[in-house]
Amino acid sequence: MTKFIPAAFAAAFLSVLSMLSISPAAAASGKLVIVTSYPPDTTETVKKAFEKVHPGVQVEMLKKKTTAGIKYLQETQSNNTTDMFWASAPDAFEVLKDDGLLAKYSVKQKGIPEKVGAFPINDPDGYYKGFAASGYGIMWNTRYTKAKKLPDAKEWADLKNAVYHGHVGMSAPSRSGTTHLTVETVLQGMGWDAGWAEWKSIAGNFKTVTERSFGVPDGVNSGQFGVGIVIDFFGLSSQASGFPVEFVYPTVTTLVPANFAIVKNAPNTDAASAFIEYLLSPAGQEVLLDPKIRRLPVNPATYANAPKDFPNPFKDKSIGAAVKFDLALSKNRYNVVNSLFDVMVTYRLEDLVAATSAIQMAEAKAGSNPAAAKLIAEAKALVAKMPITEAEAADEGFNAIFKTKRKKATTKVKGRQAEIEKEWDAMVVANYTKAKQLAEKAMGM
């Protein structure tokens, strides 16, 4: 016999059920596919922590460089099998947003402020979210620098000094979204011509341009070269892992959020939502402090559990204060900046290093000879000379020409991009060659 349940009791019972009900994020299950540029130390550590909280979800990390990840999502959009995009470069997310490849999402976690430094943590339009802050700087191997008698480099300008010749490593912006942001930060902080002159002077001291961004900390940690230009977490995690390294933020740097987003038409939005909510939760933010990761959390409360002397951008306002990063400007010239760096540095590194070495030797021998000083100044100007102006680089139509990413010197580039890069290359080679000749002439005086 069915018993009568008083209305008040029924209402209370339903209220309890409502409170106990499991949200879609908590009930997430199935496969979660994430396209990411992050190294295994980060992805595997976060994956294990997340799957422990959400045992019904199996996370698959699809590793791709940032630029390759963008291209992959563009090419597979008609039959999308990806749930999330997870990377450091906000301008990469802007490209995907403009292409209509991201889905809006509203975060439920509390305690995340609107900005880190001067930069919004989340996309104002709601398409991607910041989970950590990132700054760009210099790391060095203290054993290496002591053995080679190298001074500590605290500013970008330090890396131009002849003492660092052959001791510096960096990846190319076309291969790494974080390196692109590093290059762009200096261009914005110093101006187009001065910024590029700075990068080429530094690159003249390079030992290598690595294939991947994490090849730089690997090279510094192992002593293949002494100094690396990196995103902060590479230096901080190397320190925490026991390597004899130091890291510093130069004055001209910026602080921007590292992001994640749900891909439009994602097969498993419940799992993607759960991943976002977890990594922004107190427990998820604390995972970022793991020695293998060492990222700057976006929840200020998490820093109470951080190691001593760990950078805190919410207290130390000097980190990234010198450059108010212009995301629109970076996005509009993204492809051009990458192509310029490859043409002028990555694939002409030998020529640039030779010209730089000749200039450095000439400066060491020139003394007060005015004629030699004039030749050296001419040589420096030739190395610094740019193929295009800042206004040309920011032109939307011009930027659209550069679609092919030159992953290798042998990569085939077609059409107008090939014509333009060939013109640039001819100018660059001629200038580096002439600069070397002028420097050698100055040495003979």
C-alpha positions as CSV (number, residue, x, y, z in Angstrom):
1,M,0.0,0.0,0.0
2,T,1.4,3.4,-1.0
3,K,1.7,5.7,2.0
4,F,0.8,9.4,1.8
5,I,3.8,11.8,1.9
6,P,3.0,15.2,3.4
7,A,3.7,18.0,1.0
8,A,6.1,19.7,3.3
9,F,8.2,16.6,3.7
10,A,8.2,16.0,-0.1
11,A,9.4,19.5,-0.7
12,A,12.2,19.1,1.9
13,F,13.1,15.8,0.3
14,L,13.3,17.3,-3.2
15,S,15.4,20.1,-1.8
16,V,17.9,17.7,-0.4
17,L,18.0,15.8,-3.7
18,S,18.7,19.0,-5.4
19,M,21.6,19.8,-3.1
20,L,23.0,16.4,-3.6
21,S,22.6,16.3,-7.3
22,I,25.8,16.0,-9.3
23,S,26.7,18.7,-11.8
24,P,27.6,17.8,-15.4
25,A,31.2,18.6,-14.6
26,A,31.3,16.3,-11.6
27,A,29.6,13.5,-13.6
28,A,32.0,13.8,-16.5
29,S,33.2,10.6,-18.1
30,G,34.6,9.3,-21.4
31,K,37.7,10.5,-23.4
32,L,38.9,14.1,-23.2
33,V,41.2,15.1,-26.1
34,I,43.4,18.1,-25.5
35,V,45.6,19.7,-28.1
36,T,48.5,21.2,-26.2
37,S,52.0,22.6,-26.6
38,Y,53.0,21.9,-23.0
39,P,55.9,19.5,-22.2
40,P,55.2,16.1,-20.6
41,D,56.2,17.3,-17.1
42,T,53.2,19.7,-17.1
43,T,50.7,17.6,-19.0
44,E,51.3,14.3,-17.2
45,T,51.3,15.9,-13.7
46,V,48.0,17.7,-14.4
47,K,46.5,14.7,-16.1
48,K,47.2,12.4,-13.1
49,A,45.8,14.9,-10.6
50,F,42.7,15.5,-12.7
51,E,41.9,11.8,-13.4
52,K,42.2,11.1,-9.7
53,V,39.4,13.6,-9.0
54,H,37.5,12.5,-12.2
55,P,38.2,8.7,-12.5
56,G,35.6,8.4,-15.2
57,V,37.6,10.6,-17.6
58,Q,40.5,9.4,-19.7
59,V,42.6,12.3,-20.8
60,E,44.5,12.1,-24.2
61,M,47.1,14.9,-24.7
62,L,47.7,15.6,-28.3
63,K,51.1,17.2,-28.3
64,K,51.7,19.9,-31.0
65,K,53.6,23.2,-31.2
66,T,51.3,26.2,-30.8
67,T,51.3,27.1,-34.5
68,A,50.9,23.5,-35.5
69,G,48.0,23.2,-33.0
70,I,46.2,26.1,-34.6
71,K,46.6,24.7,-38.0
72,Y,45.4,21.3,-36.9
73,L,42.2,22.7,-35.4
74,Q,41.7,24.7,-38.6
75,E,42.1,21.7,-40.8
76,T,39.9,19.3,-38.7
77,Q,37.0,21.7,-37.9
78,S,34.6,20.0,-40.3
79,N,35.1,16.7,-38.4
80,N,36.3,17.9,-35.1
81,T,37.5,15.3,-32.5
82,T,39.2,17.7,-30.2
83,D,37.7,18.9,-26.9
84,M,40.2,21.5,-25.7
85,F,43.1,23.7,-26.7
86,W,45.7,24.4,-24.0
87,A,48.7,26.7,-24.5
88,S,50.5,29.8,-23.3
89,A,50.1,32.3,-26.1
90,P,46.9,34.4,-25.9
91,D,47.3,35.6,-29.5
92,A,47.0,32.0,-30.6
93,F,43.6,31.8,-28.9
94,E,42.6,35.1,-30.6
95,V,43.4,33.5,-34.0
96,L,41.2,30.5,-33.2
97,K,38.4,32.8,-31.8
98,D,38.4,34.9,-35.0
99,D,38.1,31.7,-37.0
100,G,35.0,30.7,-34.9
101,L,36.7,27.6,-33.6
102,L,36.2,28.2,-29.8
103,A,33.1,27.8,-27.7
104,K,32.1,30.2,-24.9
105,Y,32.2,29.0,-21.3
106,S,31.4,30.7,-18.0
107,V,33.7,29.7,-15.1
108,K,32.0,28.7,-11.9
109,Q,35.1,28.8,-9.6
110,K,35.5,31.9,-7.4
111,G,38.5,33.9,-6.3
112,I,40.1,34.6,-9.7
113,P,40.7,38.4,-10.1
114,E,40.0,40.2,-13.4
115,K,43.7,41.0,-14.2
116,V,47.2,39.8,-13.6
117,G,49.5,42.8,-13.9
118,A,47.8,45.0,-16.6
119,F,46.4,42.1,-18.6
120,P,42.9,40.5,-18.3
121,I,43.1,36.9,-17.1
122,N,40.1,35.8,-19.1
123,D,39.0,36.7,-22.7
124,P,36.4,39.5,-22.3
125,D,34.3,37.7,-24.9
126,G,34.3,34.5,-22.9
127,Y,36.0,32.2,-25.3
128,Y,39.2,31.3,-23.4
129,K,40.3,31.4,-19.8
130,G,43.6,32.0,-18.0
131,F,44.8,29.3,-15.6
132,A,48.3,30.7,-14.9
133,A,50.4,33.8,-15.5
134,S,53.5,33.7,-17.6
135,G,56.5,36.0,-17.8
136,Y,59.6,35.9,-20.1
137,G,63.2,36.1,-19.2
138,I,66.7,34.6,-18.9
139,M,67.9,31.4,-17.2
140,W,71.5,30.4,-16.8
141,N,73.5,27.4,-15.5
142,T,75.6,28.6,-12.6
143,R,78.2,25.9,-12.9
144,Y,78.6,26.7,-16.6
145,T,78.8,30.4,-16.1
146,K,81.3,30.0,-13.3
147,A,83.5,27.7,-15.4
148,K,83.4,30.0,-18.4
149,K,83.8,33.1,-16.2
150,L,80.6,34.6,-17.5
151,P,78.8,37.4,-15.5
152,D,75.1,37.0,-14.6
153,A,72.8,38.4,-17.3
154,K,70.0,40.4,-15.8
155,E,68.8,42.4,-18.8
156,W,68.3,41.7,-22.5
157,A,71.1,44.1,-23.3
158,D,73.6,42.0,-21.3
159,L,73.2,39.2,-23.8
160,K,74.6,41.4,-26.5
161,N,78.0,41.5,-24.8
162,A,80.9,39.7,-26.6
163,V,81.5,37.6,-23.5
164,Y,78.3,35.6,-24.2
165,H,79.3,34.8,-27.8
166,G,78.5,31.1,-28.5
167,H,76.9,30.6,-25.0
168,V,73.2,31.5,-25.7
169,G,70.3,29.3,-26.8
170,M,66.7,30.1,-27.9
171,S,63.9,28.5,-29.9
172,A,62.3,30.2,-32.9
173,P,58.9,32.0,-32.6
174,S,57.6,30.0,-35.5
175,R,58.2,26.9,-33.5
176,S,57.0,28.1,-30.1
177,G,54.1,30.3,-29.1
178,T,55.9,31.3,-25.9
179,T,59.0,32.3,-27.8
180,H,56.8,34.4,-30.2
181,L,55.5,36.3,-27.1
182,T,59.1,36.8,-25.9
183,V,60.1,38.3,-29.2
184,E,56.9,40.4,-29.5
185,T,57.4,41.7,-25.9
186,V,60.8,43.2,-26.7
187,L,59.5,44.6,-30.0
188,Q,56.6,46.3,-28.1
189,G,58.8,47.4,-25.2
190,M,61.6,48.9,-27.3
191,G,59.9,49.7,-30.6
192,W,60.0,48.0,-33.9
193,D,63.5,48.9,-35.2
194,A,65.2,49.1,-31.8
195,G,63.6,45.8,-30.8
196,W,64.7,44.0,-33.9
197,A,68.2,45.4,-33.5
198,E,68.3,44.1,-30.0
199,W,67.2,40.6,-31.0
200,K,69.7,40.4,-33.9
201,S,72.5,41.6,-31.6
202,I,71.6,38.9,-29.1
203,A,71.1,36.3,-31.8
204,G,74.7,37.0,-33.0
205,N,75.8,35.4,-29.7
206,F,73.6,32.3,-30.2
207,K,75.1,28.8,-30.1
208,T,71.8,27.4,-31.4
209,V,68.1,27.9,-32.3
210,T,66.4,24.8,-30.8
211,E,63.8,22.7,-32.5
212,R,61.3,23.0,-29.6
213,S,60.9,25.6,-26.8
214,F,61.8,23.0,-24.1
215,G,65.0,22.3,-25.9
216,V,66.3,25.6,-24.4
217,P,66.0,24.6,-20.7
218,D,67.2,21.1,-21.5
219,G,70.3,22.7,-23.1
220,V,70.9,24.9,-20.1
221,N,70.3,22.2,-17.6
222,S,72.7,19.8,-19.3
223,G,75.4,22.5,-20.0
224,Q,75.2,22.3,-23.8
225,F,75.1,26.1,-23.5
226,G,75.1,28.4,-20.5
227,V,72.2,30.9,-21.0
228,G,68.7,30.4,-22.3
229,I,65.9,32.8,-23.3
230,V,62.7,31.1,-21.8
231,I,59.3,31.4,-20.4
232,D,59.5,31.7,-16.6
233,F,58.2,28.2,-15.7
234,F,61.1,26.6,-17.6
235,G,63.6,28.3,-15.3
236,L,61.6,27.9,-12.1
237,S,60.8,24.2,-12.6
238,S,64.5,23.5,-13.4
239,Q,65.5,25.2,-10.1
240,A,62.9,23.1,-8.2
241,S,64.1,19.9,-9.9
242,G,67.6,20.5,-8.5
243,F,69.5,21.8,-11.5
244,P,72.1,24.5,-10.8
245,V,70.2,27.3,-12.6
246,E,68.9,30.8,-11.9
247,F,66.2,32.8,-13.6
248,V,65.5,36.5,-13.9
249,Y,62.8,38.7,-15.4
250,P,64.4,41.5,-17.3
251,T,62.9,45.0,-16.9
252,V,61.5,44.9,-20.5
253,T,59.2,41.9,-20.1
254,T,55.4,41.4,-19.7
255,L,53.1,39.2,-17.8
256,V,50.2,37.5,-19.7
257,P,47.9,34.6,-18.8
258,A,48.4,31.1,-20.1
259,N,45.1,29.8,-21.3
260,F,42.7,26.9,-22.1
261,A,39.5,26.8,-24.1
262,I,36.8,24.5,-25.2
263,V,36.8,23.8,-29.0
264,K,33.6,24.5,-30.9
265,N,31.6,21.3,-31.4
266,A,33.7,19.4,-28.9
267,P,32.7,15.8,-28.5
268,N,32.9,15.9,-24.7
269,T,32.0,19.3,-23.3
270,D,31.2,17.9,-19.9
271,A,34.8,16.6,-19.4
272,A,36.2,19.8,-20.9
273,S,34.2,21.9,-18.4
274,A,35.4,19.6,-15.6
275,F,39.0,20.1,-16.6
276,I,38.6,23.9,-16.6
277,E,36.8,23.9,-13.2
278,Y,39.4,21.6,-11.7
279,L,42.5,23.5,-12.8
280,L,40.9,26.8,-11.5
281,S,39.9,25.2,-8.2
282,P,42.1,25.6,-5.1
283,A,43.4,22.0,-5.5
284,G,44.1,22.5,-9.2
285,Q,45.9,25.8,-8.7
286,E,48.1,24.2,-6.1
287,V,49.1,21.6,-8.7
288,L,50.8,24.4,-10.6
289,L,53.3,24.7,-7.7
290,D,54.5,21.2,-8.3
291,P,58.3,21.2,-8.8
292,K,57.8,19.7,-12.3
293,I,55.5,22.6,-13.3
294,R,56.2,25.8,-11.3
295,R,53.7,28.1,-13.0
296,L,52.3,31.3,-11.5
297,P,48.7,30.6,-10.3
298,V,46.0,33.1,-11.1
299,N,44.3,32.6,-7.7
300,P,46.2,35.0,-5.3
301,A,45.3,32.8,-2.3
302,T,47.4,29.9,-3.7
303,Y,50.7,31.8,-3.1
304,A,50.3,31.2,0.6
305,N,51.4,27.7,-0.1
306,A,54.2,28.6,-2.5
307,P,57.9,28.0,-1.8
308,K,59.9,30.8,-0.3
309,D,61.0,33.5,-2.8
310,F,58.5,32.2,-5.4
311,P,57.5,35.1,-7.7
312,N,54.1,36.6,-6.8
313,P,52.8,39.0,-9.5
314,F,49.9,40.0,-7.2
315,K,52.4,41.4,-4.7
316,D,55.4,42.2,-6.8
317,K,54.0,44.8,-9.2
318,S,57.4,45.2,-10.9
319,I,57.1,41.9,-12.8
320,G,56.0,42.7,-16.3
321,A,55.2,46.3,-15.4
322,A,57.4,47.9,-18.2
323,V,55.4,46.5,-21.1
324,K,51.6,46.8,-21.4
325,F,51.2,44.0,-24.0
326,D,49.0,44.9,-27.0
327,L,47.3,41.6,-27.9
328,A,45.7,43.0,-31.0
329,L,49.0,44.3,-32.4
330,S,50.7,41.0,-31.7
331,K,47.9,39.0,-33.4
332,N,47.8,41.3,-36.5
333,R,51.5,40.8,-37.2
334,Y,51.9,37.3,-35.8
335,N,52.9,35.5,-39.1
336,V,55.1,38.3,-40.3
337,V,57.1,38.4,-37.1
338,N,57.7,34.7,-37.2
339,S,58.7,34.8,-40.9
340,L,61.1,37.7,-40.3
341,F,62.8,36.0,-37.4
342,D,63.3,32.8,-39.5
343,V,64.7,34.7,-42.5
344,M,66.9,37.0,-40.4
345,V,68.0,34.6,-37.6
346,T,66.9,31.0,-37.7
347,Y,68.1,30.1,-41.3
348,R,70.8,32.7,-41.5
349,L,72.3,32.1,-38.1
350,E,75.8,31.2,-39.4
351,D,76.0,34.5,-41.4
352,L,74.7,36.6,-38.5
353,V,77.1,35.0,-36.0
354,A,80.0,35.6,-38.3
355,A,79.1,39.2,-38.8
356,T,78.6,39.7,-35.1
357,S,81.9,38.1,-34.2
358,A,83.7,40.3,-36.7
359,I,82.1,43.4,-35.2
360,Q,82.9,42.3,-31.7
361,M,86.6,41.7,-32.5
362,A,86.8,45.0,-34.3
363,E,85.3,46.8,-31.3
364,A,87.9,45.2,-29.1
365,K,90.8,46.4,-31.3
366,A,89.5,49.7,-32.5
367,G,90.5,51.8,-29.5
368,S,90.0,55.5,-30.3
369,N,90.4,55.2,-34.0
370,P,87.6,57.4,-35.5
371,A,87.8,55.8,-38.9
372,A,87.5,52.3,-37.5
373,A,84.6,53.4,-35.2
374,K,82.8,54.8,-38.3
375,L,83.1,51.5,-40.1
376,I,81.9,49.5,-37.1
377,A,78.9,51.8,-36.8
378,E,78.1,51.2,-40.5
379,A,78.5,47.4,-39.9
380,K,76.1,47.5,-37.0
381,A,73.5,49.5,-39.0
382,L,73.6,46.9,-41.8
383,V,73.0,44.1,-39.4
384,A,70.1,46.0,-37.7
385,K,68.5,47.1,-41.0
386,M,64.9,45.8,-41.4
387,P,63.3,44.6,-44.7
388,I,60.0,46.2,-43.9
389,T,58.5,48.9,-41.6
390,E,56.3,48.4,-38.6
391,A,53.3,49.7,-40.5
392,E,53.8,47.2,-43.3
393,A,54.1,44.4,-40.8
394,A,50.8,45.3,-39.1
395,D,48.8,45.4,-42.3
396,E,46.2,42.7,-42.1
397,G,46.4,41.8,-45.8
398,F,50.2,41.6,-45.8
399,N,50.1,39.4,-42.7
400,A,47.7,37.0,-44.4
401,I,50.2,36.3,-47.1
402,F,52.5,34.4,-44.6
403,K,50.5,31.2,-44.2
404,T,53.3,28.6,-44.5
405,K,55.4,28.0,-41.4
406,R,59.0,27.3,-42.2
407,K,59.7,24.5,-39.8
408,K,63.0,23.7,-41.6
409,A,65.2,25.6,-44.1
410,T,64.1,23.1,-46.8
411,T,60.3,23.7,-46.2
412,K,58.8,24.7,-49.5
413,V,57.1,28.1,-49.4
414,K,55.0,29.0,-52.4
415,G,53.3,32.0,-54.0
416,R,53.7,35.6,-52.8
417,Q,55.2,34.5,-49.5
418,A,58.0,32.8,-51.2
419,E,58.7,35.8,-53.4
420,I,58.8,38.2,-50.4
421,E,60.9,35.9,-48.2
422,K,63.4,35.5,-51.1
423,E,63.7,39.3,-51.3
424,W,64.2,39.6,-47.6
425,D,66.8,36.8,-47.6
426,A,68.8,38.4,-50.4
427,M,68.9,41.7,-48.5
428,V,69.8,40.1,-45.2
429,V,72.6,38.0,-46.7
430,A,74.0,41.0,-48.5
431,N,73.9,43.1,-45.4
432,Y,75.5,40.5,-43.1
433,T,78.2,39.9,-45.7
434,K,78.9,43.6,-46.1
435,A,78.9,44.2,-42.3
436,K,81.5,41.4,-41.8
437,Q,83.7,43.0,-44.5
438,L,83.5,46.4,-42.9
439,A,84.2,45.1,-39.5
440,E,87.3,43.2,-40.8
441,K,88.5,46.4,-42.5
442,A,88.1,48.2,-39.2
443,M,90.2,45.5,-37.5
444,G,93.0,46.1,-40.0
445,M,93.3,49.8,-39.1
